[in-house]
Amino acid sequence: MTEALIGLVGVIVGALLGGTGKYWLLRRDAWREARTSGLLTLADVRTAIACTDPARLTARLRLLLKTWETHREVLAAFRQGNFPNGFRGPEWLELAGHMALLQDVADTLDSINVTAARGELEATERLLSRFEADPPVVGYVIRASFRR
């Protein structure tokens, strides 16, 4: 009987340790994916900001919008509460709004819209700049888990 109980305790402890390890690996992978998506999008935003020629700016905006389409779901899942520098709902909606306006501007880029594009790009850069920071996630996740 004692041997069976020891075996059962071993199975339970093993399952807990395995499940906890898997949880932390999934969190780490999600954090890495979100940070990668944010940095790639931020790099395209900064490249577009640096363009002075309207034709090149149009090309950079199109590249940025493709990057956005690829990474927007990952960025939407990058939530405050799950990650230390994640987005709150209104912030992500603001980011999506800037990208929608950039899509409109990219379709009809002229000298008037270049100024509008610059304003949208700067606001987008402000929102995405949080991805430059690389805060420790483990301590944050533990604290956030106990706050719920």
Secondary structure, 3 states (H helix, E strand, C coil): CHHHHHHHHHHHHHHHHHHHHHHHHHHHHHHHHHHHHHHHHHHHHHHHHHCCCHHHHHHHHHHHHHHHHHHHHHHHHCEECCECCCECHHHHHHHHHHHHHHHHHHHCCCHHHHHHHHHHHHHHHHHHHHHHCCCCCHHHHHHHHHHC
